[in-house]
Amino acid sequence: MVKINENYLKLKAGYLFPEIARRVNAFATAHPDAPIIKLGIGDVTEPLPAACREAMTAAVAEMGDRTTFKGYGPEQGYLWLREKIAAQDFQARGCDVDASEIFISDGSKCDTGNILDIFGTGNAIAVTDPVYPVYVDTNVMAGHTGPANDQGEYGGLVYLPINAENDFTASIPTTKVDLIYLCFPNNPTGATATKAHLKAWVDYANAHGSIIFFDAAYEAFITDPEIPHSIYEIEGARTCAIEFRSFSKNAGFTGTRCALTVVPKSLKVQTSEGAEVALHSLWNRRQSTKFNGVSYIVQRGAEAVYSEAGQSQIKTLVNFYLENAQIIRNQLTAAGFAVYGGINAPYVWVKTPAGLSSWNFFDQLLEKVNVVGTPGSGFGAAGEGYFRISAFNSRANVEEAMARITAKFATV
Ligand code: MLT
């Protein structure tokens, strides 16, 4: 008899965003004229930067000429892209990251899930609550958890609550955890971490032989010069941290697909027999076996992000979404909502009004003002009573959505 991976049966309902899409589609089918505005999933809306488009167009032309045509590329990504990333994203910030430690991929979502391939079972795994659901669900799929309880918390995971009282930054655990997921600027709360906070995590990880998975997909939205963009700005991180980055949100590549993962060569763990193993070798082996690289055309588009024109264009794009976030923050605050995040991040984290549950507020927003957001409880039990609003949309849609929400739900 065929056996399936029964860990999948432990997963609660659908993945959050498809579940939202299902509910929105059902509403739209029943109300075909409803002018729905989507501020739910963090999907970009503005066109790709001209520098990226021009580079990709030139790359398409190269693919049409047998003298410049490219077949399989390096599984790790082309060196010309990795070198620019190393120089401009890391070395320019004082981070000791070499091009050979960078792996180009088709997405941080994929990489944060796939990285589990090189880790065994039996690790104590810490996630914040609320958290980007991919970290939890991929661990469930890999059989690293027990079943979920009524609150949707999986046995075997260590949940670190983040809330207004701790500025949405988790306390360092008092028990030993092996794998730690950190995301800053944070999805979903929009919170950021100080260097001191990250240093505490790095010190903890080095003291306990733990590994930090640092998701920096939203680092481009940091405007405060005191806030670190990379975990490698923190002394000691090269021996305890893997960093994930993406072109999705800074350069609008959500549909184009390009991201990167940094695995320092100094990151070593021990086998059960005490032999030292470099995680870089394992990840390189995994990628070389299961992945054939990102398309040449897309990598040329990503490379253009590092040109002078590209840098200026992505700054404009990021500033545009940050202004949207500012509008959301200002309007909701003036209407009496408690509002967090949205300053160095494209997500605004809002307390639901009148004690409504996250999904109740989702339903009311959809039905009464035709605006879609993301229920906080979809990110974990501690997200109950909160709601995430994404700044990724046109200015007109953001303004219209805020006008509708504040007209209907203002408490002051
Ligand atoms: C989100 O809305 O949380 C993002 O779209 C997640 C992602 O980039 O996968």
Residues whose N, C-alpha, C, O or C-beta is under 5 A from the ligand:
A	BS01	MLT	G40 I41 G42 D43 K109 N187
